[in-house]
Amino acid sequence: MYTVSATRSFVAQHWLTVPDPGPEGALHSHHFTVEVTFEGPELNEYGYLVDIDAVIEALEATVAEFRDETLNELPAFEGRNPSAEHFARIFGDSLLARLQPETATRFEVGLQEDDIATVTHERTL
């Protein structure tokens, strides 16, 4: 099995919309570190699981989509509490819309919030 990962950091804002959110119910910022990982058993004809340059390009474009934004105000979060769990899935959706990994069979987004907590969303490709 092969894996390829790439990592970027950025800041975004949100407020939680759950009952009794405490201080998280007010607008606040988080420093996020996202790591995307592709996994698969086979390499392509060039010896790649994925083209790392294409992964970096898609990752940077996806980070730019969320950097310095208020998550609650983005269409992808409409009607959703902007939890880190939802954010990890939404981030993955956005990245995969920019990238078609050829031989990877699994994809994972790890999203770390302020060096405190990390959530992961994974899917089969």
Wavefront OBJ file of the C-alpha trace (Angstrom):
o trace
v 0.000 0.000 0.000
v 1.237 3.500 -0.857
v 0.291 6.823 0.717
v 0.960 10.398 -0.344
v 0.177 13.315 1.976
v 0.388 17.086 1.794
v -0.173 19.680 4.525
v -1.069 23.368 4.647
v -2.086 25.818 7.396
v -4.515 28.723 7.370
v -6.849 30.780 9.548
v -10.640 30.853 9.232
v -13.494 32.072 11.425
v -16.819 30.635 12.532
v -19.347 30.525 15.318
v -21.129 27.382 16.442
v -24.881 27.164 15.987
v -25.690 24.387 18.458
v -27.811 24.944 21.579
v -25.752 26.428 24.407
v -22.475 26.764 22.462
v -20.803 28.771 25.243
v -18.046 31.106 24.048
v -17.846 29.191 20.749
v -21.211 30.745 19.844
v -19.506 34.090 19.182
v -17.457 34.774 16.057
v -13.883 33.584 16.614
v -10.851 32.447 14.621
v -8.999 29.155 14.498
v -5.613 28.241 13.103
v -6.277 25.134 11.023
v -3.721 22.682 9.711
v -5.081 20.374 7.061
v -3.426 17.196 5.876
v -4.787 15.350 2.871
v -3.730 11.766 2.291
v -4.237 9.531 -0.716
v -3.778 5.784 -0.400
v -3.788 2.934 -2.870
v -2.176 -0.404 -3.708
v -1.022 0.433 -7.242
v 1.158 3.058 -8.920
v 0.474 4.539 -12.329
v 2.704 4.040 -15.365
v 5.088 6.758 -14.089
v 5.481 5.238 -10.651
v 3.107 7.693 -8.914
v 0.125 7.038 -6.708
v -0.946 10.633 -7.426
v 0.791 13.538 -9.115
v 2.078 15.443 -6.082
v 2.253 18.702 -8.047
v -1.447 18.346 -8.898
v -2.216 17.558 -5.239
v -0.331 20.667 -4.061
v -2.074 22.843 -6.662
v -5.517 21.546 -5.640
v -4.662 21.852 -1.946
v -3.489 25.448 -2.281
v -6.607 26.397 -4.261
v -8.838 24.745 -1.663
v -7.057 26.460 1.229
v -7.454 29.787 -0.609
v -11.208 29.139 -0.792
v -11.449 29.004 3.023
v -8.537 31.171 4.220
v -9.711 34.226 6.199
v -13.356 33.388 5.511
v -16.226 33.060 7.959
v -17.370 29.487 7.442
v -20.981 30.194 8.470
v -21.306 32.575 5.519
v -20.186 30.091 2.858
v -22.823 28.235 0.793
v -21.348 24.814 1.668
v -22.185 25.401 5.345
v -25.737 26.657 4.802
v -28.015 24.973 7.337
v -25.072 23.217 9.023
v -23.259 23.817 12.269
v -19.711 24.674 11.083
v -18.094 21.957 13.168
v -14.608 20.734 12.407
v -16.182 17.431 11.353
v -18.370 19.101 8.736
v -15.428 21.265 7.692
v -13.187 18.232 7.074
v -15.790 16.666 4.761
v -16.553 19.927 2.963
v -12.832 20.607 2.510
v -12.423 17.144 1.000
v -15.373 17.664 -1.347
v -13.856 20.910 -2.578
v -10.379 19.454 -3.055
v -11.646 16.404 -4.947
v -13.672 18.664 -7.258
v -10.289 20.062 -8.380
v -8.382 16.782 -8.629
v -9.008 13.363 -10.144
v -6.605 10.929 -8.474
v -5.979 8.109 -10.919
v -4.823 5.177 -8.849
v -5.664 6.165 -5.265
v -8.477 4.133 -3.726
v -8.846 5.976 -0.412
v -8.768 9.647 0.572
v -8.500 11.204 4.024
v -8.671 14.766 5.323
v -7.202 15.433 8.759
v -8.119 18.860 10.119
v -6.334 20.132 13.215
v -7.922 23.040 15.066
v -5.532 25.231 17.095
v -3.159 22.424 18.094
v -5.954 21.183 20.361
v -8.096 18.745 18.421
v -7.899 16.872 15.143
v -10.815 15.430 13.220
v -10.602 13.106 10.253
v -12.907 12.391 7.364
v -12.113 9.544 5.023
v -13.742 8.071 1.977
v -13.264 5.409 -0.625
v -12.489 6.715 -4.101
l 1 2 3 4 5 6 7 8 9 10 11 12 13 14 15 16 17 18 19 20 21 22 23 24 25 26 27 28 29 30 31 32 33 34 35 36 37 38 39 40 41 42 43 44 45 46 47 48 49 50 51 52 53 54 55 56 57 58 59 60 61 62 63 64 65 66 67 68 69 70 71 72 73 74 75 76 77 78 79 80 81 82 83 84 85 86 87 88 89 90 91 92 93 94 95 96 97 98 99 100 101 102 103 104 105 106 107 108 109 110 111 112 113 114 115 116 117 118 119 120 121 122 123 124 125
